């Protein structure tokens, strides 16, 4: 299922991302800036990206074998 361009809006049917996201938001803190030391929070775009990155098919095999999300330094999603 090749994908080019932006991260799909629709979430994948099966993904291991929910456990990974929960762990990260529990144990990782914002390293710098005005929210330094606060629990890490993912943007909606990052959540969608990780949901697709860790998506599996009905046999448990990874759907994607490569991927890249590029944004300019300082990118803020409006």
N, CA, C and O atoms as CSV, one atom per row, in Angstrom:
chain,resi,resn,atom,element,x,y,z
A,1,UNK,N,N,0.834,-1.168,0.000
A,1,UNK,CA,C,0.000,0.000,0.000
A,1,UNK,C,C,0.886,1.242,0.000
A,1,UNK,O,O,1.015,1.888,1.040
A,2,UNK,N,N,1.497,1.597,-1.119
A,2,UNK,CA,C,2.363,2.766,-1.152
A,2,UNK,C,C,1.568,4.040,-0.892
A,2,UNK,O,O,0.427,4.178,-1.333
A,3,UNK,N,N,2.185,4.961,-0.175
A,3,UNK,CA,C,1.548,6.238,0.143
A,3,UNK,C,C,2.544,7.342,-0.147
A,3,UNK,O,O,3.688,7.283,0.305
A,4,UNK,N,N,2.130,8.329,-0.881
A,4,UNK,CA,C,2.987,9.482,-1.119
A,4,UNK,C,C,2.245,10.719,-0.662
A,4,UNK,O,O,1.018,10.714,-0.556
A,5,UNK,N,N,2.980,11.767,-0.394
A,5,UNK,CA,C,2.339,13.005,0.030
A,5,UNK,C,C,2.094,13.009,1.523
A,5,UNK,O,O,2.932,12.553,2.301
A,6,UNK,N,N,0.952,13.521,1.919
A,6,UNK,CA,C,0.630,13.696,3.329
A,6,UNK,C,C,0.174,12.401,3.989
A,6,UNK,O,O,-0.178,11.428,3.323
A,7,UNK,N,N,0.192,12.419,5.311
A,7,UNK,CA,C,-0.267,11.276,6.103
A,7,UNK,C,C,-1.781,11.139,5.900
A,7,UNK,O,O,-2.493,12.138,6.000
A,8,UNK,N,N,-2.290,9.944,5.618
A,8,UNK,CA,C,-3.740,9.776,5.437
A,8,UNK,C,C,-4.521,10.233,6.672
A,8,UNK,O,O,-4.073,10.033,7.801
A,9,UNK,N,N,-5.671,10.836,6.459
A,9,UNK,CA,C,-6.515,11.295,7.566
A,9,UNK,C,C,-7.146,10.133,8.319
A,9,UNK,O,O,-7.264,10.174,9.544
A,10,UNK,N,N,-7.552,9.097,7.590
A,10,UNK,CA,C,-8.214,7.952,8.210
A,10,UNK,C,C,-7.189,7.081,8.937
A,10,UNK,O,O,-6.123,6.777,8.401
A,11,UNK,N,N,-7.524,6.690,10.152
A,11,UNK,CA,C,-6.618,5.840,10.932
A,11,UNK,C,C,-6.631,4.417,10.377
A,11,UNK,O,O,-7.648,3.958,9.856
A,12,UNK,N,N,-5.496,3.720,10.490
A,12,UNK,CA,C,-5.459,2.332,10.045
A,12,UNK,C,C,-6.330,1.450,10.941
A,12,UNK,O,O,-6.582,1.772,12.102
A,13,UNK,N,N,-6.778,0.344,10.380
A,13,UNK,CA,C,-7.631,-0.587,11.131
A,13,UNK,C,C,-6.906,-1.214,12.316
A,13,UNK,O,O,-7.477,-1.346,13.398
A,14,UNK,N,N,-5.649,-1.600,12.112
A,14,UNK,CA,C,-4.856,-2.247,13.168
A,14,UNK,C,C,-3.530,-1.516,13.312
A,14,UNK,O,O,-2.822,-1.293,12.330
A,15,UNK,N,N,-3.198,-1.143,14.548
A,15,UNK,CA,C,-1.937,-0.455,14.800
A,15,UNK,C,C,-1.469,-0.745,16.220
A,15,UNK,O,O,-2.273,-0.942,17.131
A,16,UNK,N,N,-0.165,-0.767,16.385
A,16,UNK,CA,C,0.429,-0.936,17.706
A,16,UNK,C,C,0.736,0.416,18.342
A,16,UNK,O,O,1.287,0.476,19.442
A,17,UNK,N,N,0.383,1.495,17.657
A,17,UNK,CA,C,0.765,2.842,18.093
A,17,UNK,C,C,0.163,3.249,19.424
A,17,UNK,O,O,0.796,4.002,20.165
A,18,UNK,N,N,-1.035,2.785,19.760
A,18,UNK,CA,C,-1.697,3.274,20.973
A,18,UNK,C,C,-0.880,2.966,22.224
A,18,UNK,O,O,-0.784,3.806,23.119
A,19,UNK,N,N,-0.300,1.794,22.297
A,19,UNK,CA,C,0.524,1.442,23.445
A,19,UNK,C,C,1.810,2.266,23.466
A,19,UNK,O,O,2.264,2.686,24.530
A,20,UNK,N,N,2.391,2.497,22.300
A,20,UNK,CA,C,3.618,3.275,22.191
A,20,UNK,C,C,3.364,4.726,22.589
A,20,UNK,O,O,4.150,5.316,23.330
A,21,UNK,N,N,2.274,5.297,22.101
A,21,UNK,CA,C,1.918,6.676,22.440
A,21,UNK,C,C,1.662,6.827,23.940
A,21,UNK,O,O,2.113,7.796,24.551
A,22,UNK,N,N,0.947,5.882,24.528
A,22,UNK,CA,C,0.649,5.940,25.964
A,22,UNK,C,C,1.933,5.875,26.780
A,22,UNK,O,O,2.094,6.612,27.752
A,23,UNK,N,N,2.849,4.990,26.383
A,23,UNK,CA,C,4.128,4.887,27.097
A,23,UNK,C,C,4.897,6.208,26.994
A,23,UNK,O,O,5.390,6.726,27.996
A,24,UNK,N,N,4.994,6.743,25.779
A,24,UNK,CA,C,5.768,7.967,25.560
A,24,UNK,C,C,5.199,9.134,26.356
A,24,UNK,O,O,5.956,9.895,26.959
A,25,UNK,N,N,3.880,9.287,26.367
A,25,UNK,CA,C,3.277,10.410,27.077
A,25,UNK,C,C,3.333,10.220,28.595
A,25,UNK,O,O,3.125,11.178,29.340
A,26,UNK,N,N,3.607,9.012,29.059
A,26,UNK,CA,C,3.769,8.753,30.491
A,26,UNK,C,C,5.198,9.015,30.944
A,26,UNK,O,O,5.412,9.575,32.019
A,27,UNK,N,N,6.183,8.614,30.133
A,27,UNK,CA,C,7.572,8.622,30.577
A,27,UNK,C,C,8.484,9.666,29.943
A,27,UNK,O,O,9.605,9.855,30.416
A,28,UNK,N,N,8.044,10.349,28.891
A,28,UNK,CA,C,8.895,11.341,28.232
A,28,UNK,C,C,8.404,12.740,28.598
A,28,UNK,O,O,7.201,13.000,28.634
A,29,UNK,N,N,9.353,13.637,28.869
A,29,UNK,CA,C,8.990,15.022,29.181
A,29,UNK,C,C,9.521,15.960,28.098
A,29,UNK,O,O,10.488,15.653,27.401
A,30,UNK,N,N,8.863,17.106,27.981
A,30,UNK,CA,C,9.303,18.143,27.046
A,30,UNK,C,C,10.690,18.602,27.484
A,30,UNK,O,O,10.856,19.024,28.628
A,31,UNK,N,N,11.703,18.531,26.596
A,31,UNK,CA,C,13.073,18.812,27.019
A,31,UNK,C,C,13.408,20.293,27.178
A,31,UNK,O,O,14.299,20.640,27.953
A,32,UNK,N,N,12.712,21.169,26.460
A,32,UNK,CA,C,13.104,22.575,26.511
A,32,UNK,C,C,11.912,23.474,26.202
A,32,UNK,O,O,10.796,23.001,25.987
A,33,UNK,N,N,12.169,24.759,26.186
A,33,UNK,CA,C,11.124,25.723,25.871
A,33,UNK,C,C,10.246,26.043,27.063
A,33,UNK,O,O,10.543,25.658,28.194
A,34,UNK,N,N,9.165,26.750,26.797
A,34,UNK,CA,C,8.298,27.211,27.890
A,34,UNK,C,C,7.602,26.072,28.625
A,34,UNK,O,O,7.136,26.257,29.749
A,35,UNK,N,N,7.525,24.891,28.001
A,35,UNK,CA,C,6.873,23.736,28.643
A,35,UNK,C,C,7.879,22.689,29.111
A,35,UNK,O,O,7.511,21.537,29.342
A,36,UNK,N,N,9.136,23.078,29.249
A,36,UNK,CA,C,10.188,22.140,29.675
A,36,UNK,C,C,9.778,21.445,30.974
A,36,UNK,O,O,9.337,22.086,31.928
A,37,UNK,N,N,9.934,20.119,30.988
A,37,UNK,CA,C,9.602,19.323,32.163
A,37,UNK,C,C,8.168,18.827,32.184
A,37,UNK,O,O,7.827,17.954,32.983
A,38,UNK,N,N,7.323,19.371,31.317
A,38,UNK,CA,C,5.929,18.912,31.235
A,38,UNK,C,C,5.867,17.594,30.482
A,38,UNK,O,O,6.765,17.298,29.694
A,39,UNK,N,N,4.828,16.794,30.705
A,39,UNK,CA,C,4.696,15.549,29.943
A,39,UNK,C,C,4.670,15.834,28.436
A,39,UNK,O,O,4.058,16.802,27.985
A,40,UNK,N,N,5.335,14.985,27.682
A,40,UNK,CA,C,5.357,15.111,26.223
A,40,UNK,C,C,3.951,14.910,25.687
A,40,UNK,O,O,3.232,14.023,26.147
A,41,UNK,N,N,3.556,15.722,24.723
A,41,UNK,CA,C,2.267,15.574,24.053
A,41,UNK,C,C,2.496,15.597,22.549
A,41,UNK,O,O,3.154,16.497,22.026
A,42,UNK,N,N,1.959,14.619,21.869
A,42,UNK,CA,C,2.071,14.536,20.416
A,42,UNK,C,C,1.018,15.410,19.758
A,42,UNK,O,O,-0.066,15.608,20.306
A,43,UNK,N,N,1.343,15.935,18.578
A,43,UNK,CA,C,0.346,16.645,17.780
A,43,UNK,C,C,-0.548,15.608,17.103
A,43,UNK,O,O,-0.191,14.433,17.030
A,44,UNK,N,N,-1.700,16.037,16.611
A,44,UNK,CA,C,-2.586,15.116,15.889
A,44,UNK,C,C,-1.890,14.523,14.672
A,44,UNK,O,O,-2.083,13.348,14.361
A,45,UNK,N,N,-1.076,15.327,13.976
A,45,UNK,CA,C,-0.353,14.824,12.812
A,45,UNK,C,C,0.656,13.751,13.219
A,45,UNK,O,O,0.790,12.738,12.531
A,46,UNK,N,N,1.361,13.960,14.321
A,46,UNK,CA,C,2.317,12.961,14.799
A,46,UNK,C,C,1.599,11.667,15.198
A,46,UNK,O,O,2.100,10.573,14.937
A,47,UNK,N,N,0.448,11.789,15.818
A,47,UNK,CA,C,-0.330,10.606,16.201
A,47,UNK,C,C,-0.750,9.828,14.957
A,47,UNK,O,O,-0.611,8.606,14.914
A,48,UNK,N,N,-1.266,10.532,13.942
A,48,UNK,CA,C,-1.657,9.855,12.690
A,48,UNK,C,C,-0.456,9.172,12.040
A,48,UNK,O,O,-0.554,8.038,11.572
A,49,UNK,N,N,0.694,9.884,12.014
A,49,UNK,CA,C,1.897,9.312,11.412
A,49,UNK,C,C,2.296,8.022,12.125
A,49,UNK,O,O,2.550,7.005,11.481
A,50,UNK,N,N,2.351,8.068,13.463
A,50,UNK,CA,C,2.744,6.884,14.226
A,50,UNK,C,C,1.723,5.760,14.104
A,50,UNK,O,O,2.097,4.588,14.071
A,51,UNK,N,N,0.440,6.100,14.037
A,51,UNK,CA,C,-0.591,5.067,13.848
A,51,UNK,C,C,-0.355,4.322,12.540
A,51,UNK,O,O,-0.499,3.101,12.483
A,52,UNK,N,N,0.005,5.051,11.497
A,52,UNK,CA,C,0.284,4.399,10.207
A,52,UNK,C,C,1.636,3.695,10.228
A,52,UNK,O,O,1.771,2.599,9.684
A,53,UNK,N,N,2.634,4.311,10.849
A,53,UNK,CA,C,3.973,3.710,10.899
A,53,UNK,C,C,3.936,2.346,11.587
A,53,UNK,O,O,4.622,1.418,11.161
A,54,UNK,N,N,3.137,2.223,12.648
A,54,UNK,CA,C,3.055,0.968,13.396
A,54,UNK,C,C,1.836,0.127,13.015
A,54,UNK,O,O,1.420,-0.749,13.774
A,55,UNK,N,N,1.266,0.394,11.840
A,55,UNK,CA,C,0.110,-0.376,11.369
A,55,UNK,C,C,0.532,-1.784,10.957
A,55,UNK,O,O,1.607,-1.991,10.395
A,56,UNK,N,N,-0.337,-2.740,11.251
A,56,UNK,CA,C,-0.103,-4.133,10.873
A,56,UNK,C,C,-1.316,-4.664,10.113
A,56,UNK,O,O,-2.428,-4.154,10.254
A,57,UNK,N,N,-1.081,-5.696,9.308
A,57,UNK,CA,C,-2.199,-6.318,8.600
A,57,UNK,C,C,-2.837,-7.392,9.481
A,57,UNK,O,O,-2.457,-7.543,10.642
A,58,UNK,N,N,-3.792,-8.130,8.947
A,58,UNK,CA,C,-4.511,-9.118,9.761
A,58,UNK,C,C,-3.655,-10.315,10.168
A,58,UNK,O,O,-4.084,-11.136,10.978
A,59,UNK,N,N,-2.432,-10.421,9.604
A,59,UNK,CA,C,-1.523,-11.492,10.032
A,59,UNK,C,C,-0.451,-10.971,10.986
A,59,UNK,O,O,0.399,-11.736,11.443
A,60,UNK,N,N,-0.489,-9.668,11.290
A,60,UNK,CA,C,0.484,-9.083,12.193
A,60,UNK,C,C,1.739,-8.571,11.519
A,60,UNK,O,O,2.691,-8.189,12.200
A,61,UNK,N,N,1.762,-8.555,10.190
A,61,UNK,CA,C,2.935,-8.044,9.471
A,61,UNK,C,C,2.814,-6.536,9.291
A,61,UNK,O,O,1.721,-5.995,9.123
A,62,UNK,N,N,3.980,-5.865,9.333
A,62,UNK,CA,C,3.997,-4.417,9.126
A,62,UNK,C,C,3.426,-4.081,7.758
A,62,UNK,O,O,3.717,-4.772,6.782
A,63,UNK,N,N,2.625,-3.038,7.671
A,63,UNK,CA,C,2.092,-2.581,6.389
A,63,UNK,C,C,3.130,-1.730,5.668
A,63,UNK,O,O,3.303,-1.849,4.455
A,64,UNK,N,N,3.818,-0.875,6.414
A,64,UNK,CA,C,4.828,0.004,5.812
A,64,UNK,C,C,6.220,-0.460,6.218
A,64,UNK,O,O,6.458,-0.818,7.371
A,65,UNK,N,N,7.134,-0.448,5.253
A,65,UNK,CA,C,8.513,-0.836,5.555
A,65,UNK,C,C,9.450,0.372,5.538
A,65,UNK,O,O,10.619,0.266,5.907
A,66,UNK,N,N,8.932,1.502,5.114
A,66,UNK,CA,C,9.732,2.729,5.146
A,66,UNK,C,C,8.787,3.923,5.181
A,66,UNK,O,O,7.616,3.824,4.814
A,67,UNK,N,N,9.312,5.030,5.620
A,67,UNK,CA,C,8.497,6.235,5.665
A,67,UNK,C,C,9.316,7.420,6.110
A,67,UNK,O,O,10.412,7.263,6.648
A,68,UNK,N,N,8.786,8.606,5.887
A,68,UNK,CA,C,9.482,9.824,6.259
A,68,UNK,C,C,8.452,10.931,6.424
A,68,UNK,O,O,7.572,11.106,5.581
A,69,UNK,N,N,8.569,11.665,7.500
A,69,UNK,CA,C,7.739,12.845,7.712
A,69,UNK,C,C,8.701,14.019,7.852
A,69,UNK,O,O,9.447,14.102,8.828
A,70,UNK,N,N,8.684,14.916,6.889
A,70,UNK,CA,C,9.612,16.048,6.900
A,70,UNK,C,C,8.846,17.335,7.118
A,70,UNK,O,O,7.809,17.580,6.502
A,71,UNK,N,N,9.371,18.134,7.994
A,71,UNK,CA,C,8.819,19.461,8.250
A,71,UNK,C,C,9.980,20.407,8.472
A,71,UNK,O,O,11.034,20.001,8.961
A,72,UNK,N,N,9.791,21.672,8.113
A,72,UNK,CA,C,10.820,22.686,8.345
A,72,UNK,C,C,10.998,22.906,9.841
A,72,UNK,O,O,10.067,22.710,10.623
A,73,UNK,N,N,12.203,23.315,10.233
A,73,UNK,CA,C,12.456,23.641,11.639
A,73,UNK,C,C,11.472,24.724,12.066
A,73,UNK,O,O,11.256,25.708,11.358
A,74,UNK,N,N,10.883,24.519,13.234
A,74,UNK,CA,C,9.923,25.486,13.733
A,74,UNK,C,C,8.521,25.301,13.212
A,74,UNK,O,O,7.650,26.130,13.478
A,75,UNK,N,N,8.277,24.219,12.464
A,75,UNK,CA,C,6.963,23.945,11.896
A,75,UNK,C,C,5.912,23.866,13.016
A,75,UNK,O,O,6.080,23.130,13.989
A,76,UNK,N,N,4.867,24.611,12.864
A,76,UNK,CA,C,3.741,24.553,13.795
A,76,UNK,C,C,2.490,24.277,12.995
A,76,UNK,O,O,2.170,24.990,12.044
A,77,UNK,N,N,1.795,23.246,13.389
A,77,UNK,CA,C,0.554,22.914,12.692
A,77,UNK,C,C,-0.551,23.793,13.247
A,77,UNK,O,O,-0.764,23.831,14.458
A,78,UNK,N,N,-1.251,24.494,12.381
A,78,UNK,CA,C,-2.306,25.410,12.804
A,78,UNK,C,C,-3.619,24.756,13.053
A,78,UNK,O,O,-4.585,25.429,13.414
